[in-house]
């Protein structure tokens, strides 16, 4: 219904089927951060498909192998699913992912 009424703009940059997990709205800068499987997207709120920035942040190969050896599914469990996007200060966002069952966190500079 939203598409038919032209009252929304679909995000087209997700053709990979990346299993979106978390969102962070940055109204001050007019951006939306999306945490997904092995990726963090930074979108423009005016046009979600304009100047899309994407950070590729997979789990290490060693952690993925350990995850598979533990009997987990390689496609649905052994990845870095971004779970936390939290403002840290005016210039950085704190980010955490599952890291193939070995959680990892870091900071993204929003320059």
C-alpha beads as a LAMMPS data file, in Angstrom:
LAMMPS data file: protein, C-alpha beads

111 atoms
110 bonds

1 atom types
1 bond types

-500.0 500.0 xlo xhi
-500.0 500.0 ylo yhi
-500.0 500.0 zlo zhi

Masses

1 110.0

Atoms # bond

1 1 1 0.000 0.000 0.000
2 1 1 2.814 2.425 0.822
3 1 1 4.519 1.786 -2.502
4 1 1 1.284 2.185 -4.446
5 1 1 0.532 5.500 -2.749
6 1 1 4.079 6.809 -3.404
7 1 1 4.430 7.622 0.285
8 1 1 7.685 5.746 0.807
9 1 1 11.075 5.242 -0.805
10 1 1 12.305 1.629 -0.643
11 1 1 15.976 1.027 0.092
12 1 1 17.347 -0.692 -3.010
13 1 1 20.882 -1.328 -1.767
14 1 1 20.002 -4.520 0.052
15 1 1 19.913 -6.916 -2.884
16 1 1 22.238 -9.260 -0.988
17 1 1 19.482 -10.120 1.531
18 1 1 21.616 -9.047 4.452
19 1 1 19.275 -9.804 7.362
20 1 1 18.878 -6.353 8.912
21 1 1 19.089 -6.420 12.720
22 1 1 19.333 -2.937 14.197
23 1 1 18.754 0.720 13.313
24 1 1 20.079 4.035 14.567
25 1 1 18.423 7.272 13.484
26 1 1 20.795 10.257 13.400
27 1 1 18.330 13.116 12.931
28 1 1 20.987 15.769 13.542
29 1 1 22.935 14.690 10.439
30 1 1 19.929 13.379 8.474
31 1 1 21.219 9.801 8.372
32 1 1 20.091 6.300 9.196
33 1 1 22.538 3.581 10.229
34 1 1 21.467 -0.014 9.643
35 1 1 23.195 -3.034 11.145
36 1 1 22.995 -6.196 9.078
37 1 1 24.810 -9.456 8.449
38 1 1 28.511 -8.531 8.030
39 1 1 27.602 -4.939 7.041
40 1 1 26.759 -1.512 8.398
41 1 1 24.892 0.825 6.069
42 1 1 24.852 4.612 6.357
43 1 1 21.887 6.083 4.485
44 1 1 20.721 9.604 3.682
45 1 1 17.228 10.232 5.136
46 1 1 16.148 12.420 2.217
47 1 1 16.909 9.705 -0.347
48 1 1 17.811 6.289 1.043
49 1 1 19.447 5.255 -2.235
50 1 1 21.650 8.337 -2.714
51 1 1 25.299 8.171 -1.597
52 1 1 24.838 4.928 0.328
53 1 1 27.909 4.101 2.360
54 1 1 28.556 0.502 3.335
55 1 1 31.074 -0.921 5.781
56 1 1 31.920 -4.589 5.340
57 1 1 32.711 -6.061 8.773
58 1 1 32.731 -9.874 8.702
59 1 1 33.807 -12.220 11.459
60 1 1 37.351 -13.501 11.056
61 1 1 37.819 -16.687 9.034
62 1 1 39.126 -18.446 12.137
63 1 1 35.996 -17.577 14.152
64 1 1 33.737 -18.674 11.293
65 1 1 35.555 -22.025 11.112
66 1 1 35.248 -22.511 14.895
67 1 1 31.556 -21.705 14.639
68 1 1 31.045 -24.301 11.892
69 1 1 33.023 -26.892 13.873
70 1 1 30.641 -26.273 16.786
71 1 1 27.797 -27.428 14.542
72 1 1 26.333 -24.027 13.713
73 1 1 24.921 -23.197 10.293
74 1 1 27.518 -21.385 8.155
75 1 1 24.965 -19.090 6.459
76 1 1 22.556 -18.249 9.253
77 1 1 24.739 -18.314 12.375
78 1 1 28.447 -18.056 11.538
79 1 1 28.668 -14.398 10.581
80 1 1 29.015 -11.022 12.248
81 1 1 25.425 -9.945 12.819
82 1 1 25.488 -6.290 13.895
83 1 1 23.390 -6.048 17.076
84 1 1 24.364 -2.704 18.654
85 1 1 24.518 0.756 17.097
86 1 1 24.786 3.286 19.902
87 1 1 25.768 6.969 19.766
88 1 1 29.045 7.404 21.626
89 1 1 29.752 11.100 21.128
90 1 1 29.262 13.729 18.413
91 1 1 31.744 12.038 16.083
92 1 1 31.529 8.291 16.814
93 1 1 29.057 5.426 17.061
94 1 1 29.723 2.365 19.217
95 1 1 29.071 -0.847 17.245
96 1 1 28.943 -4.486 18.343
97 1 1 28.427 -7.657 16.354
98 1 1 28.110 -11.344 17.129
99 1 1 31.429 -12.197 15.438
100 1 1 30.386 -15.811 14.734
101 1 1 29.736 -16.419 18.461
102 1 1 32.833 -14.406 19.444
103 1 1 31.388 -10.902 19.994
104 1 1 33.388 -7.911 18.873
105 1 1 32.861 -4.174 19.257
106 1 1 34.376 -1.021 17.855
107 1 1 33.798 2.610 17.018
108 1 1 32.790 4.162 13.709
109 1 1 33.824 7.722 12.985
110 1 1 30.940 9.541 11.341
111 1 1 33.070 12.028 9.392

Bonds

1 1 1 2
2 1 2 3
3 1 3 4
4 1 4 5
5 1 5 6
6 1 6 7
7 1 7 8
8 1 8 9
9 1 9 10
10 1 10 11
11 1 11 12
12 1 12 13
13 1 13 14
14 1 14 15
15 1 15 16
16 1 16 17
17 1 17 18
18 1 18 19
19 1 19 20
20 1 20 21
21 1 21 22
22 1 22 23
23 1 23 24
24 1 24 25
25 1 25 26
26 1 26 27
27 1 27 28
28 1 28 29
29 1 29 30
30 1 30 31
31 1 31 32
32 1 32 33
33 1 33 34
34 1 34 35
35 1 35 36
36 1 36 37
37 1 37 38
38 1 38 39
39 1 39 40
40 1 40 41
41 1 41 42
42 1 42 43
43 1 43 44
44 1 44 45
45 1 45 46
46 1 46 47
47 1 47 48
48 1 48 49
49 1 49 50
50 1 50 51
51 1 51 52
52 1 52 53
53 1 53 54
54 1 54 55
55 1 55 56
56 1 56 57
57 1 57 58
58 1 58 59
59 1 59 60
60 1 60 61
61 1 61 62
62 1 62 63
63 1 63 64
64 1 64 65
65 1 65 66
66 1 66 67
67 1 67 68
68 1 68 69
69 1 69 70
70 1 70 71
71 1 71 72
72 1 72 73
73 1 73 74
74 1 74 75
75 1 75 76
76 1 76 77
77 1 77 78
78 1 78 79
79 1 79 80
80 1 80 81
81 1 81 82
82 1 82 83
83 1 83 84
84 1 84 85
85 1 85 86
86 1 86 87
87 1 87 88
88 1 88 89
89 1 89 90
90 1 90 91
91 1 91 92
92 1 92 93
93 1 93 94
94 1 94 95
95 1 95 96
96 1 96 97
97 1 97 98
98 1 98 99
99 1 99 100
100 1 100 101
101 1 101 102
102 1 102 103
103 1 103 104
104 1 104 105
105 1 105 106
106 1 106 107
107 1 107 108
108 1 108 109
109 1 109 110
110 1 110 111
